[in-house]
Amino acid sequence: MVLVVGIYGLSLSILGRQTRVADIPELLVTPPQVVQILFSAGDRYLAANLTGFRVLVADTARMKPADYAVQARLQRDIAWLNPAHEDNYYIAANILPWGGEVDAADEVLRRAVAARPWDFLPAFHVGFIEYHFRRSPAKGARWLLLAAERAAEPGDQWGLQSVAARWIERGYDTNTAAGLVDAMANSAPPGGFRRYLRMRAERLHSLARLREAARVYRSRHGVPPAKLTDLVADGLVSEIPRDPLGAGFLLDSAGEPELKPN
């Protein structure tokens, strides 16, 4: 008891000398992790819950960058105390990145991925951070595929794989993307979803052929094709491929074949 009281007094003294950085009352005090455990009678899970309650009741509508930084530190503490804490990773995913604390959210979520192998959502949120905030579709797709492996419901698995296929198209060169989506189709169960993935792979293979033809056309003529039919007229492709998803192909402003949005 004497030791606990002594540590408590020391922590108050240290905290009292620190500059106040947060305006939200619930976030003002951020004691060290060991102190949080001692205040919770040595129960790290109780310490995580108490700190989590402070984060949960904070008024995010009034938060400034300094407040987000304090909340990020608190949520990192919670993830250290109890990496499987469900509320902590939900809050981290939905608040911290939008407040500029992308790295903190990523750390909390990756700890949850390791601690909650039955839960696909932490991996999904890591994938979203990679895709949206770090502009890395390829890395985001890999996390979505991990989430799909953990999802229990076939509908969740297919939905995650479908989004991953779209991100793969944006994050890899066309030939590599086509091969990855082909592999996803081969591992999918027979049925409509496998057919859907095969159609996405087919259009990527067609796009790869068009891009190679455009490269040869540019090499021959010194200029890019003005329209896709120029590739047919030059004998580089027999016809403009059919897009199995119905959107089709186009040339961008630089004369590079692209998929039409679908």
QUIFENJO-V778857 format. One record per pair of residues at least 24 apart in sequence whose ideal C-beta (glycine too) atoms are under 6 Angstrom apart, sorted by the first residue. I is the first residue (numbers start at 1). J is the second residue. D is the distance in whole Angstrom. If there is no record, write none. Layout:
I:J:D
I:J:D
This chain:
4:38:6
7:38:6
11:35:5
21:66:5
22:66:6
22:67:5
22:70:4
24:58:5
24:67:5
26:54:5
26:57:6
26:58:5
27:58:6
27:67:6
27:70:5
27:71:6
30:73:6
33:77:5
33:80:6
44:81:5
45:82:5
47:81:5
48:78:5
48:81:4
48:82:4
48:85:5
51:77:6
51:78:5
52:78:5
52:87:6
52:88:6
55:91:6
60:95:6
68:99:3
68:101:5
72:96:6
72:101:4
72:104:4
75:108:5
76:104:6
76:107:6
79:108:4
79:111:4
83:111:4
83:115:4
84:115:4
84:116:5
89:122:5
93:125:4
97:133:5
102:133:5
120:147:4
120:150:4
120:151:4
123:147:4
131:167:6
137:167:4
137:170:4
137:171:3
138:171:3
138:172:6
140:167:5
141:167:4
141:168:5
158:193:5
165:200:5
174:204:6
174:207:5
174:208:4
175:208:5
177:204:5
178:204:4
178:205:5
199:244:4
199:245:6
202:244:5
203:243:5
206:241:4
207:259:6
210:257:4
211:257:5
213:237:5
214:257:6
224:255:2
225:255:5
